[in-house]
Amino acid sequence: MPRILLCSTTTGYQLRSFGDAARELGIELMFATDRCHALDDPWRDNAGAVRFHETDASVAAVVDAAATRPVDGVIAVGDRPVVMAARVASALGLPWHPPAAAHASAHKRLARERFAAAGLPSPASVQATVDADIDRLSRGLPYPVVIKPVTLSGSRGVMRADNAGALAAAFQRLSALLARPAIRAQRTGAEDEILIEEFIPGREYAIEGLLTRGRFDCLAIFDKPDPLDGPFFEETIYVTPSRAPRDTQQAIENAVADASAALGLSHGPIHAECRVNSRGVYVLEVAARPIGGLCSRVLRFRSGDATVSLEHVLLRHAVGDDVSGVRRESAAAAVMMIPIPRRGMLRSVQGDDTARQVPHVEDVRITAKPDQLLEPLPEAGSYLGFIFARAGEPEAAEQAVRDAHGLLVFNVDAAIEVRPG
């Protein structure tokens, strides 16, 4: 039975989907997660406890485990595990993204530098740290600008500033976010780094793809129909297939392939984000992992006479199968990442059963828990949940998730603020 090493944080939504696909395919999953090492296999899945900030020791432990349980392929779920997965693959001689490329893909400043060095369209930018003199840095910038952390994902900490005063306020807010214990505990080595770059106008798209020994295959292009112009950049709706003109879609595919090559990525899944305007395609990032959260459920593929999940395709690719003939289903699909309306304690969600009855809606999944503290962007680290729809046309799928969202009622109490005496 083939065996795949799945590197993931313990909060990865996709683990169950990978487990279902593995059972269908007769593949064994070997997990490496950052769970508590003091507990003895609490979830009974034979996972190895690793520390993504202690890469050398974690890689050595996984390689030792693979000596008795040989591994045929590697997949990383989430941004933090990609470097460790790359190093394990390199140590075991398995095809995957090189470690340096995986590291650059998860570090916004390094990615920008590689894109610019390859001659790809890139915004003007300056780098800073949380102790920088922001008043000095703000002089002469090409406003509007976007300030962002270099390693956080999901638009967390990303803000637009239209002038020096707004930039100073955003810098202070981002510095406070990066000082939080939960952020510091990640110990990426880049918690103090900040990137300030010119704002890129245009429509935004997401791309799901696969690299096979350097060859790029586009699995899907998602429209992001809501404007993402700031001051924060909360992603809400993905719709596929894209309604962009075919020449625009081809330009997007070409740009993502070029950006992947510039990073040095070569084998495995990628998830990319880009903006398109009259000057061309600006690739914002190419992550060495599949789409995050529950969003992968919006994708279905035809493989022979069967309809299969994204995880099914990725597992087949990881064990060396040729999946170049797999194509996305003909139906249109949309997913809404339910935005957080305001800061506070979630008490309940009403209307989800009614929302599921909206034509074309397939499911409404509320992932936030009662009594959970909710924070909107730019501090937010999660969504309230997800709405999925499938229809004959993209417009109908998009409207379905919007209509379903309009039926949801979120009961959120004000958070109790505890201030030091």
Steps between C-alpha positions, in 0.01 A plus 500: 500500500647841405568733792485883492648728764252780576657795681238719664417720793247345735246762392499395134140468376602277212628199694165320494466557124847355444408203721184431298690521171779276630253229594346515152841461340647242736770740618630513857554843651788565736443825689755746633323769704582759763275345765599470864795262523419412862180312410515142377329501159186681626315468166608142428634583155865404561607857430850614584525816710736755341596862557505712188736747670740216587545380146825305535377281784156456344640399161733251668209346692287462187788354300564250781131403499511457122778244539246252635196642320628598153339808347408528131406868488455822696224761529489811721176657622534862612789744469701410810562131409629562145868540588512190717319300232752620242795402719354156572441443128857606425640269769296205373568567131134564421382745232364820654577868524862580601540630859627846397209541258247389761648750748481785248140413412394555862698824547353804322823700486706214359229424246491863387878501460494185287216629284682829438830323425320292237363814335139436600266795566551595865392795714758740640562406862704571811570267789484594864489359850262572786756736660552706182461877482172502310500879462828480310388199294172664401670784313492465125293181485274453195164530680272317526709222651430165663669398825519130587684242710731277300379161626136515616236374256132561424545880467572515872672825589472638145385865482484779245625849584427801280733745675775522761255537790305191403825308457617594850170375647516178298863445600406530867208261457711241317779525757246428776374196311852365449570544872220262600622187681324268253689662211833501682452133588520406132870588510541533126789740545313766306247620759655847505519548124261728312461571129365828361421504129304703250133411467421309182154582360303247300292184520626220718507128415607179672657208318520136599765300321745212494866495409639174364879514479476864396197476268205712613142378463217736597221321685273801551487880483274669754344842457487712815192705412508734801733803472817461705610862522547539877536625759507128582499210255247247620442226246138395490395325177684276254319406177612258230519475202634850454297744294815683388569503123691198379810705416499640855475149643790386285705799614424407862609140443821613332579747779446239773721252316773767470465598867521136610819461299641822646450361851655169398187293569500180299272216615177500695188711557502878488245767589558842347346847524530773239366837391431600142489853364590687183871456574478121514484218753656557842552174688458577870606160631548136407464269799650149492177343624138451394216744569432533872213448740191321375523685168631190321146359517396744229717309251398176333673326213415244235734200500376244252135437588543613862466838671780547752624757751808721486656286774446191283691666215783617728549159657518332160753759389705447817537126433611566142181445302448701181213740575554730202172383348292594804270796437268704720132407473285703260271648769575840647574522871540766767615510860451782746738533792251647744639832623505595867261794549656649815723425795335314785399165647300277268186382677306334218429488129144491374358438154750241379228239437305754294815603315558138395165505321606778261504362144848382393639513857664168589604567857548759771777414746538713812850429629518762777395369840260656755684722750790539259654847482449638151726761345457654157794583278771610517542310828280202407659159470193302388154519342155438642444219253438420136207496253519279190290518184501327162302605193504501122649850477746694720251783551242263651753337733625839618148631562411185694776548758408868533131417554585230755728738689219754517289249696758446773475684831808517721445572867823657623540653846754767574828352617598554862821697497747423777751779550800489731444686826 
